[in-house]
């Protein structure tokens, strides 16, 4: 049993807990209804306030009760209650964390207050329509810099699917094991003739075509220009193994090869997108290859930040698994 003085102090604390808990419930629920389609995290925070009130009341009952069974039941219930509401509180934290990780910082406030429904001015809509046409954004040769922690392969797939949606033919140059992964994800583009795969291989002894993938031996890189000499104007070439060539073939040979590629493709009006792992090379090497491209871009979470004429523009990832092939479309590379 508690002494009279301790009981009075305890009642004061419980009263404060009740008042503040009820206020928390009221305001978080009001925030949720004010935001309407905003983050459900606000409602989860309101639920946690109920738990905070009970943590003040139930122990009081357990202490003052003379029945051991009632005290035991209350303590057991408190343990269960704590597990439920701390899980709810953690869920609210997860929603907040995901928002900070996936929503652009400039739109984070809009997401928390208005959900995914943003009010756009006509100027904003025009800007979005322009950015959606990534074939125009990549009309100047572009070097995309990534790190091992970025969504490197996803960005390649995203660009290929978006370019296909804009009726642009694509040649994807890669190495194993990524070639097999790309074929699994976007091999349908190859089957309908909208895309070709070229694999730079260290094991192949001669240029060959295996299951629709053109195998190019590393020691015959010069034949790459023969393979691409008849590509139609406007075709996009995504060349992603720059870093691997730097490691296996050396900087001098790789620089000469990429330099010639950039020059030839510009003359033939082809879209060239190169990719380099900036973490794998020193700043001087990366800067040297940046000089071969007109645009420099870098991956940032779920988007690619592109510098074009001094103006920042973005290619956002949104196609993914929602992309569906139209089997009756026939677009062929020559």
N, C-alpha and C positions, 0 to 999 in steps of 0.2 A: 504493500500500500504506500501511496505517496503521502508525504506530510502536507498539511494545509498550505504552507507557503509555496512548496514545489508545485502543488496542484494548481494554485492560482497562476503561477508563471507559465505552467504548461498550457492552461486554458488560454492565456494571452497569445502564446505562440501558435496554438491551433487556430485561434480566431484570425490572426494575421494570415496564416496559411490559407484558410478558407476564403478570406476576402480577396487576397491576391490571386488565388487559383481561379475563383469565379471571374475576376476581372480579366485574367489571361484567356479563359475560355471565351468570354464575350468578345474581346478585341480580336483574337485570332479568327473566330468565326466571322466577325464583321469584315476583317481583311479578306477572307476567302470569298464572301458574297460580293464585296466591293469589286474584287478583281474578276469575278464571274468565271471566265475561262482561264484564269491564272493558275499558278502552280498549286497542286493539291497539297504541297508541303505545308501550306498555311493551316489547312484543316487537321493535318497530322499533329501539328504543334498544339492545336486546341485540345486534341485528345490527350496529349501528354499532361496537360494541366489538370485533367481529372485524376490522373495517377498521383500527381504531386499533392492534391488535397487528401486523397485516401491514405497516403503515407503518414500524414499527420494525425488522422482520425483513428485508424484501425489499431495502431500501437497503444493508443489511450484505452481502447476497449479491452485489448489483451491484458494490459497491466492491471486495470481495475476489476476485471472479472475474477470471481472466485472459483469458477468452473474450469478445471484443467482441460477438458475436452474443447470448450469454446476457445480458450487461449491457443491450443494446438491447431485448431481449425483456422483461426485468424492468421496465425504465423504461416501456415501452409498456403493459405489464400494469398497472403502478401508476397510470398515467393513467386507464385504463379502470376499474380498481378504485375509484379516487377518485371518478369520476363516478357510479358505481353507488351507493356507500354515502353520499355526500353527498346524493344524491337521496332515499335512504331516510331519512336524518336530517331532510331538509326535509319529507318526508311526515309524520314524527312531529310536527314543529313545526306543520304544517297541522292535524293532528288536534287537537292541544292548543289551537290558536288558535280553531278552529271551536267547540270545547267552551266556551271562554270567551265566545264571541260569541253562541252560540245556546242554551246551557243556563242556566236561571236560577241566579244566584249561590248561592242557598241550596241548590241541588241539584247544584252542580258537583262537590263531593266525592263524592257518590253516583254520579255519572256516571263519574268516573275510576276509582272503586273497584269499582262494581257494574254499570257499563254503564247501559243504559236501564231496567233492572229495579229499581225502587225498592220497598223494603218499606214498606207503608202500614199505619198503624193504622186501626181502624174510624172514629175521629174524622176522620182525614185523608180517608178515602174519602167520608164524609158531606159533608165540605167540598167535595170535587171535584164530587160530584153536584149540590150546590147551585150552584156556580159555573158548571157546564155549562148551566144554565137561564138564558141571557142575557136572555131576555124578562123575567124577574123582576128581573134586575140593572138593566135599562133601563126598568123600570116608572116610575121618576122621570125627568123630563126631564134629558138628559145632554149636556154639551158636551165633545167630544173635541178636545184640542189636539194638533196635529202640527207637524212641521217639514218642509221640503223633502227632508230626508235620511231621513225615516222611511218605513215601508211604508204610505203613505197609502191608495192605491187598494186594496191588499191587504186593509186593515182593513175597507173598505166592503164588498168582496166577501165577506169572512169573516162579517161581521155578517149580511148578506143570506142567505147559505146556512144559517147557524146558525138564524136566525129561521124560515126556511122549514122546516127540520127540526123546529121546535117548532110547526108549523102556524100561524104568524103571517103575516098578509098584510102586504105591504111596498109602500111608495111611495118610490122613490128620486128625489130632486131633484138634478140636476147641470147641468153646462154642457159644451159641446164644448171639447176633443176627448174628454173623459172619458166622455161619454154613449155614444159609439160603442164605446169600449173595454169599458164595463160591459155593453152589449148583447151584444157578442161573447162575453164570459165567462159571463154569467148570463142571457142572453136567453131560455133555456128556461123560466125562472121566469115570464117575461112570457107566453110562448106557452101555458102551462097555466093562466093567469089568477091566479097566486099573487102577482104583482108588477106594478106599473105604473111607468113612467118619465115624469118630467116634466122637460123641458129648458128652462131659462131662457135665452132666445136674444136676442141683440142684433141679429140680422138678420131675424127673423120680423116680419111686419107685423100678424098677428092670431093668435089662438089656433087651432091646427090639430093634426090627428093625422096624423103621417107615420110609416108603418111601425110603428105601435103606440106611438110616442113622442109624448107631448103636448108641443107647442111653445108656450111661454108667452113673449110678447115682454117684454123688460125693462121697458118703459114701462107695462105693464099688470099689474104685480105684484099689484095688489088682486084680480085675478081668480083668483089662486092659492087664495084662501079659498073661492071658488065651486067650484073643481075638487075641493077636499078636504072639502066640507061634508057629503057623504054617506058618508064613510068609516066602516066598522063599528067599534064599540068594540073596543079592543085592537090595532087596526092600527098598524104602525110606520111612521113617516115619518122617513127619513134625509135631512136637508138639509145638503148638503156645500159649497155655494158661498158661505158667509158671507163669506169673505175677498175673493172676487171682487166681491161686491156692495158691500163696503166701499170697494173701489178704484174701481168704476165709478159707484156711486150715492151715495157719501158716507156718513159715519157716521150722520148724523141720520136720513136716510130708511131706512137699513138697520136701525138700532136700533128705529125705530118698527115696521117690518115684522116683525122677529124677536120683538119684545115682544108684538105682537098674536098672532102664531103660537103662542107659548108659552102665552098665556092661553087661546086658543080650544082648543088641543089638550088642555090639562089639563082643561078643562071637558067636553070630549067623550071623555075617557079614552083618548086616543091616545098611543102611545109616540113621543116626539120625541127624535131624536138629531141634534144639530148638530155641525158640524165647522169648526174655525177654524185657520188657519196663524198660530201665535203669533209666528213670526219676522217676519211681514210687517207687524205692527202694534206700536205702543208699548204699554207695560205698562198704561197707564191705559185705553186702548181695549179691550184684551183683558179687563181686570178688569171693565169696564162690561158686557160681554156675558156674562161669567161669572155676573153677578148675575141674569140671566134664566133660568138653569138651576139645578135642585136638585142635580145631580151634576156634578162636574168630573172628567174623565179625561184621560190623556195616553198617547201611544204610547211604548213602550219596547221597541225591538227587535222581537221576534216576539210581542208581547203588548200589550194595552191595560191600563194600571193605572187602576182605577176606585175613586174614593172614594165610599163609600156609608154615610152615617150615621157618618162618622169611622173606618170600618173599610176597609182596603185589600182590594180584590178584583181578580181579573184575568180578562180575556177573552184566552185564548191562541189563536194561529193554528194550526189543525191540519186544517182541512177541505181547502182547496186542490184539487188535481187528483184527490183520492181521493173527491170528492163525486160521486154518481151520481143522476140524476133518475129519478123513478118516473113514467112517462108516464100511468099510469092515475089519478093523484091529481088531483082537481078541487077547487080552492079559488079562489073568485072574489071580487073586490072589487065592491062595489055601486056 
